[in-house]
Amino acid sequence: MHNDSLELRQFVSSHTVDDRLRQALIDCWVDVTNAGGAAGFPLPPIDDWQAAPALDAILSSLAPDTCRLLVALTEGEVAGWLNLRRDPFALIAHWGTLHHVQTHPRLRGRGIGVALMELAQQVARDEMGLEHLHLAARGGVGLERFYGRLGWKEIGRWPDALRLAPGDDRDEILMILAPL
């Protein structure tokens, strides 16, 4: 589905993220996690006190060559975001990793996740000079199908690596997009 009001932005410095946007990113992360989203926190519910330090760590590491924040806005509201990072080790510096990929639960199904993933691929290739992207996704929620439709390939699994609750162990699915 095409979303005419969708605005995609990227941030390469914490100084360009104002307090209003910072709070909106935190709110999105809390809402995604508490709706069962697999965006970096293992167990809901979470609140601002847990999300804020995690977001601040991402913001403090922003830099044009190594770490970017990609944000989708619709009607001025944060609709989703992700973090794109280059590995600092020389042997694998041609790889990038996507972290905390998320779309706000009430805005899903509008193409926001697809738009963010397409932007991540373009930024990684054209602006950061990366050749491959990878990510880890939580099994059992259909994420591998979503990413697969965008050209990502499953390259392995860590069986039962994620324990969400007693008796609820999930695979961690390793995925790659290569070449960009």
N, C-alpha and C positions, 0 to 999 in steps of 0.2 A: 504494500500500500504506500502510495506517495504522500508525503507530508509537506505541503507548501510552506507551512510556517516554521519548519525546522531550520535552526541555525546551528552550525557546527563551528566550534572554536577550539583552539589549542593554546596551552599555556606552557611556557618554558622557564618561567621564573615565579617564585612565590610572591614577588612584589606586585605581580599583575592580577593576583587573586584577592579581591577585596573581601571585607568581612561578610557582606551579604551573600556573595557567591560561596565563600567558605561554608557558611551555615547551610546554604541550600544543598551543597554537596554532602554535608554530614546528614542532613535530613533525608536525602535520597538514599544514602547508604543504610541508614537505620530502617527506613521503610522497606527497602529491598530485602534486607536480612530478615526482618520480622515477618515478611510475607513468605519466608522460606527460600529466598534467593541464595545462591552459592556465590557470594561476592567477597569472600575473605574472612568472614567470621564463622566459626564452626557451629555455634549454638545460639539460636534466638531465645528469648528476646535480648536485644541490645539497646543501648540508649546513647545519647550524645557523649556521655562520659567515656564510653568505649570507642566510639567512632572518631571523635575529635583528635585524640593523640595519633591514631593510625593515619588519618588524613594529613595531619600536620607533618608527619614523617615523610609522606609522599611529597607534599608541597616543598619541604625543605630540601629535597633531593632533586627538584626540577632543574634541568640544564639542557640547553639546545642539543648537545651531542649525545646525551645519555638518558634523559628522562623527560617525558612529556605527559601532560594531562590533556586528554581529549574530552570535550564536553558537548553534549547535545542539549540545546535549549528549544523549547517550543512555547510560543507566546510569552517569552521572557523567563520561563520557568525551567529549572534543571529537569530534563527528561531522562538523562542517563549520562554515564561517563565511564572512562577506563583510563588505565595508566599503562604507558608504553615505555619499556626500559631496554637499554642496551646493556649487555653484560660487560663489566669492566675488564675482564681477563682477556688478554690479547688473542689467545687461541680461539676464543669464541665471540670476539667483539663484532663479528659480522652477523650475529644472531640478535634478535630482539624477543622480548617476552611481554605478553599482555597480562595485566593483573587487574582484578576487581571489575571486570566487564559487567555492566549493569544497566538496566532500563527500569525506570520507575514502574511499579506494578500496575498503576491505573492507566499507564500510557503504552502498555505492551500491545503488540499487534499492529503498530502504526509504521513499522519500518525503521524505527529509531536505532535498534540494535544493529540492523544491517548497515545503516548509514555510518554508525560509529566504527564498525569493523572495516568498511570500505575506506574510511578516512585513515584508520590506523595503518592499513596496508599502503596507502598512498604516501603518508608521512614517513613511514618506515623506509620505504624504497626511495622516494624522491628527495626527501629532506635529510634523513639520517643516514642514508647509504647502506641500509641493512639488506641482507640477501634472503634471510629466512625469519619467520616468526614462529614462536611456539607458545603454548599455553597448557595449563592443566585445568580440567573441568571435572566437576563432581558427577559421578555416575548416578543413574536412577532418576534423572529429571529431564532427560531428552536433549541435553546440551550438545551431545555429539551429533545429533541430527541437524540442529541449528547451524553449527559450525560446518558440518559436512556440506550443507547446501551452499556455503560460501567458498568452497574449495579446500577446506581444511581436511587433513587426513589423520585418522587415528594411527599412532605409531606404537602404542603400548598402553598397558594398564598396570596399576599397582592394586591388586585385588584387596578388597576390604581395608584399604589404607585409611579411610576416613570414618571415624566412629562418631556419629551424630547423636546417638543415644544407645543405651544397652539394647543389643539385638538389632540395631540399625547401622550396619557397617556398609559403606559404599566404596566402589572402586574410584580411584583417581585416574582419569582418562588423559593420557598425554597426546597432544595434537600438534601438527605442524602445518604451516603454509609455506611451501617452497617450490620453486623460486618465486620471489615476489615479482 
